Amino acid sequence: METNVNKSDFATSETDFRAAIIPGKFVRIEYLTDLNEFIKTDVTIKQINAQSGVELLELATGETVPLDRVVSISGNLSPHYPGYGNYSCDC
């Protein structure tokens, strides 16, 4: 089965993506681990900071996620992962 999807349908801007990073807000974050495991979690963003030239998203759980490994925040797709659709089930 073939679908007609334009690449621009999934395009997002850096500005829109960064606007979703609001400290203190409870969000759904989808990211890839160092082993390329896809993680989806609902969590509060604590802050964003830079360490050794790498931007890190600090979560209220104490975890830190490199911003370049974040696929989406509250449905706002990262420009680093254009067209990376969410095909998982929220069952």
C-alpha positions in Angstrom: 0.0 0.0 0.0 1.4 3.4 -1.0 0.7 6.6 0.8 1.2 10.1 -0.5 2.8 12.1 2.3 4.8 15.2 1.7 8.0 15.6 3.6 6.9 19.1 4.5 3.9 17.7 6.4 6.2 16.6 9.2 8.6 19.6 9.0 9.0 21.6 12.2 11.0 24.6 13.1 13.7 25.0 15.7 11.6 27.9 17.2 8.4 25.7 17.5 10.4 22.9 19.1 12.2 25.1 21.6 8.9 26.9 22.5 7.7 23.5 23.9 10.5 23.5 26.4 8.9 25.2 29.4 10.5 24.6 32.8 7.9 23.5 35.3 5.5 22.1 32.6 4.3 18.5 32.6 4.9 17.1 29.1 5.2 14.0 27.0 8.8 13.6 25.8 10.0 11.1 23.3 13.7 10.5 23.0 16.4 8.1 21.9 18.9 6.7 24.4 22.6 6.2 23.6 21.6 2.6 22.5 19.0 4.1 20.2 16.1 2.8 22.4 13.0 4.8 21.8 11.6 6.1 25.2 8.3 7.8 25.7 7.6 9.3 29.1 5.4 11.9 30.8 7.5 14.1 33.0 8.0 17.7 34.2 10.8 19.7 32.7 13.1 21.1 35.3 15.4 23.1 33.1 17.6 23.3 30.0 21.3 23.9 30.4 24.6 23.4 28.6 27.5 21.2 29.7 30.7 20.9 27.8 29.0 22.4 24.7 26.0 20.0 24.8 22.5 21.2 25.6 20.8 19.0 28.2 17.2 18.8 29.2 17.0 18.2 32.9 13.8 16.4 34.0 12.2 16.5 37.4 13.1 12.8 37.8 16.8 13.8 37.9 17.5 12.4 34.4 19.2 14.5 31.8 18.6 14.0 28.1 20.8 15.6 25.4 18.6 17.9 23.5 19.8 16.4 20.2 18.4 13.0 21.2 14.9 14.4 21.9 12.5 13.4 19.1 9.5 15.3 20.3 8.1 17.3 23.2 4.3 17.4 23.6 3.9 16.5 20.0 6.3 19.1 18.7 8.8 17.2 16.5 12.4 18.1 16.7 14.0 19.4 13.5 16.8 16.8 14.1 14.2 14.1 13.3 12.1 15.2 10.4 9.4 12.8 9.4 10.0 10.6 12.5 6.4 9.6 13.0 5.1 8.1 16.2 3.9 4.6 15.3 3.5 3.3 18.8 0.3 2.4 20.5 -0.9 4.2 23.6 -2.7 1.1 24.8 
